[in-house]
């Protein structure tokens, strides 16, 4: 869990993919 989650979190909702898995 890093700060990147906050950045990709916005893109995640737009792209509709689970980018959080990459950070995890």
N, C-alpha and C positions, 0 to 999 in steps of 0.2 A: 504494500500500500504506500504510494508516494504522491507527491504533489501533482504528478501527471494525471492522476485520476480526475482531478478538478478540471483540467484542460480538456481531456478527452470526453469527460462527462457531457459537456455541451454537444460535442460532435456525436457522441453515442446516441443521443436522443434524435439527432438529425439523420445520422446514418442508419440508426436502428440496429446497431450491432453491439455486442458485449466486449468493448475494448478493455473493460476492467480486468478481464481474464488475462490479458497480456501483462498488465501491471502486477497481477497476482502471481 
